[in-house]
Amino acid sequence: MTATTFQLLGGIGLFLLGMVLLTDGLKSFAGEALQQALARFTGTPAKAFGSGALVTLMVQSSSATTVTLIGFVSAGLITFPQAVGVVMGASLGTTGTGWMVSVLGLKVSLGFYALPLVGIGALLRLLARGRGRALGLALAGFGLIFVGIGTLQEGMQALAGRFDLARLPSAGALGHLAAMAIGIAMTVVMQSSSAAVATTLTALHTQVVSFEQAAAVVIGAAIGTTVTGALAAIGGTVPAKRTAAAHVLFNLATGLIAILLLPSLLWLVSWAQRQLDVEAGAVSLALFHTLFIALGVAIFLPFAEPLARLIERLLPERGLRLTRHLDDSLLYAPAVALEATRRTLIEITVEILDAIDALLDGNPVAFDATRRAELATAFERTQRFLARIPPISEDAPPSPLRVAQLHAIDHLARLLPRLDPPAAILGELAQPALQPAVAQCREVLALARAGLLGRRDSGWLDEVERRALALAELRQRERLDVLRRTAAGAQGPAEALRALDAIRWLERVTNHAWRASHYLAPDETLPPEEPDGSAPSDV
């Protein structure tokens, strides 16, 4: 009995270790290609579902897809309604593990022949460089999966000789619930639904359990995997909790529907065996697994957006609105973290531009001290978060996006104090002589705001630059006019200084707004150097 227990534990451990290595290796080998695909092809619930299924099939881990998804939702790259579709796709994609085990791992005894893969993969991991190391990790993991399955099979065969679990009740509600509870417990203990399904497939293949029992266990595994997600979300951010909630609701509802419709689903599998020549046993169980998850997708995918809105109402945003994209989990994906800080800086910039516009409109109360304090706090948190983002590559120089954001932060730091100008400048800005400059400044602010929010066509940055430089030239002319009027006695020196301070304030605001926009512009490839311009970038 001790030897059997050791074989079972060792087989499960080898399988789990193989899955971890395969997932990590494939993620590293693919680089950011899978992340970009996940972010790009999620425009509709159907596309989001397809992206989630495809990425999960490729990395063989719904957990990896979900973790990446949480980061994308936190960074604002994917909306939460889109994320619900990805969660459903990931649940269907994870059934691919069952097909791999049933078709390759059990039909063909690959455990012995997979050993060279482990050796080759380990050598590549040690000797190769770059993506070759990641490929070696994936090969070693792939081999370990089948070594684990082979060890698990031996343990199950020994177990079948000692216990006949097939004699336990398999029919009726009580039998189904008991088997489902076993599946939930297995998944919680192993922390992997794939391992629970692989163990069940092996048990069915060695005739330790009946097909009906195995089907109920697989349903329990689908429900049990939600416990892992729920535990992982405890203490997490709101996007993490929402994503975990979507996973829990979908898998729990799908599992309950499957257990209620189990007789009908078993009949459908039996029909497929007769009419479509589907092999009985493990292959049919893999089909059953895919079938009931696909049924859940068919029921819930059309309602992905209402489900997302419900979860958003149950789990509302807390904390500072402006820093909602800054999730610590993103620090493990520097490229995504940098995109999160860029989006946060854009929102901060838009808030600053709105506040300055309110000042120019003669309504400084519209942006009170509380909002200014929140804005300053958000700006400070963003700087700290950016400082914590690790380099994308230890050997590579700082990325242009990181350098551009530092430039933007420099200009925003100079804009923030201008939200509280002296009363003398506010009074001077209301004078008729400065209204052309005020109007030009407001045009720049409106254009920059619309461009940063993606509401302008390409070329808006050139227009912002042109108008900002035109205002700088206007300041030079106005300065000369003020000095001439003062010299002619048309106004006193104190009045002249106030006018000069006011127009300088306008010019600096416009200049910093232009340059911050330059470095934060969406979908623009910008160099890290300062843009050309006659206006200085000091305060």
Buried (B, 14 or more C-beta within 10 A) or exposed (E): EEEBEEBBEBBBBBBBBBBBBBBBBBBBBBEEEBBEBBBEBBEBBBBBBBBBBBBBBBBBBBBBBBBBBBBBBBBBBBBBBBBBBBBBBBBBBBBBBBBBBBBBBBBEBBBEEBBEBBEBBBEBBEEBEEEEBBBBBBBBBBBBBBBBBBBBBBBBBBBBEEEEBBEBBBEEEEBBBBBBBBBBBBBBEBBBBBBBBBBBBBBBBBBBBBBBBBBBBBBBBBBBBBBBBBEBBEEBBBBBBBBBBBBBBBBBBBBBBBBEBBEEBBEBBBEBBEEEEBEEBBBBBBBBBBBBBBBBBEEBBEEBBEBBEBBBEEBEEEEBEBBBBBBEBBBEBBBBBBBBBBBBBBBBBBBBBBBBBBBBEEEBEEBEEEBBEBBBEBBEBBBEBBEEBEEBEEEEEEBEBBBBBBBBBBBBBBBBEBBEBEEEBBEBBEEEBBEEBBEBBBBBBEBBBBBBEEEBEEEBBEBBBEBBBBBBEBBEEBBEEBEEBBEEEEBEEEBBBBBBBBBBBBBBBBBBBBBBBBBBBEEBEBEBEEBEBEBEBEE
